[in-house]
Amino acid sequence: FFSSLDNDDKTTMSYCKTSAIISAPPTLIWNTCLAPMKWQEWDHNIHQLRDVSGGCSNGTTAIFEQKDGKEFAFTLHDVEEDRCVMFSGQALGGTLKAEGKIVITPIDNFSTRIE
């Protein structure tokens, strides 16, 4: 997850990465965690997704309403079912921009890494 705060003099970037190994195949993770567009069920920072324009596919838009009250308007892109989804968006009239990437990598027949 990347974010930036743009102003006249500088741009500040921050980066956050996390990963987990899950005892499930990529298809199950995709169909239960990403495809339904109910990311608040697995992302502890999201209160809810609002105004979702479609499923987990290229061009889908949504408002990520965070638990701290901040809201980001995001668009999904570079979506590869069972493998990857990227999202980018902004808040505060475009002064705060963010990007995220979720990568699903099978480890073996019984476990998957999600980053």
C-alpha positions in Angstrom: 0.0 0.0 0.0 1.5 3.3 -1.1 0.2 6.8 -0.2 1.4 10.3 -1.1 0.5 13.7 0.1 1.1 16.2 -2.7 1.5 19.9 -2.1 3.4 22.8 -3.7 6.8 22.0 -2.2 7.1 18.2 -1.6 5.6 14.8 -2.0 5.7 12.4 0.9 5.5 8.7 0.2 4.9 5.8 2.7 5.0 2.1 2.1 3.4 -0.8 4.0 3.8 -4.5 3.2 2.3 -7.4 5.0 1.9 -11.1 4.2 0.3 -14.2 5.5 0.2 -17.9 4.7 -3.3 -19.3 4.6 -4.4 -22.9 4.7 -6.6 -22.6 1.5 -6.1 -22.7 -2.2 -6.0 -19.5 -4.2 -9.5 -20.1 -5.7 -11.1 -20.3 -2.3 -9.4 -17.2 -1.1 -10.4 -15.3 -4.2 -14.1 -16.5 -4.1 -14.5 -15.8 -0.4 -12.3 -12.8 0.3 -12.0 -10.7 -2.9 -14.7 -11.5 -5.4 -17.7 -10.6 -3.2 -16.3 -7.1 -2.7 -16.8 -7.3 1.1 -13.2 -6.6 2.0 -14.2 -5.3 5.4 -14.7 -8.9 6.4 -11.0 -9.6 6.3 -9.3 -6.1 6.3 -9.4 -4.8 9.9 -8.8 -1.2 8.7 -12.0 -1.0 6.5 -15.3 -0.3 8.0 -17.2 -0.9 4.7 -17.0 -0.6 1.0 -19.7 1.8 -0.4 -20.9 2.6 -3.9 -19.4 -0.5 -5.3 -19.9 -0.5 -9.1 -19.3 -4.2 -9.8 -17.4 -7.3 -8.9 -13.7 -7.7 -8.5 -12.7 -6.8 -12.0 -10.9 -4.1 -14.0 -12.6 -0.7 -13.7 -14.7 -1.5 -10.7 -14.9 1.6 -8.4 -15.7 1.8 -4.7 -15.4 4.0 -1.7 -13.2 2.5 1.0 -14.6 3.8 4.3 -11.9 3.2 6.9 -12.6 2.7 10.6 -10.9 5.9 11.4 -13.4 7.8 9.3 -11.2 8.5 6.3 -12.7 7.7 2.9 -10.8 6.8 -0.3 -12.4 6.5 -3.8 -10.6 3.6 -5.5 -10.6 1.9 -8.9 -9.5 -1.7 -9.4 -7.1 -2.5 -12.2 -4.6 -5.2 -13.3 -7.1 -7.8 -11.9 -6.1 -11.4 -12.5 -8.6 -13.8 -11.0 -7.1 -16.1 -8.3 -3.7 -14.2 -8.6 -3.7 -10.4 -8.2 -5.7 -7.2 -7.8 -4.4 -3.7 -7.8 -6.3 -0.6 -6.7 -5.5 3.1 -6.8 -7.4 6.1 -5.6 -7.5 9.3 -3.7 -9.0 11.3 -0.8 -9.1 14.8 0.4 -9.8 16.3 -3.0 -6.9 14.4 -4.6 -4.3 15.6 -2.2 -3.9 12.1 -0.7 -3.3 9.4 -3.3 -2.9 5.7 -2.6 -2.1 2.5 -4.4 -2.4 -1.1 -3.3 -1.6 -4.5 -4.6 -2.9 -7.9 -3.4 -0.9 -10.9 -4.7 -2.0 -14.5 -4.2 0.7 -17.1 -4.6 0.1 -20.9 -4.1 2.8 -22.5 -2.0 1.5 -26.1 -2.3 -1.8 -27.9 -2.6 -2.8 -26.9 0.9 -1.5 -23.4 1.5 -1.3 -20.0 -0.2 0.7 -16.8 0.5 -1.2 -13.6 0.3 0.7 -10.3 0.2 
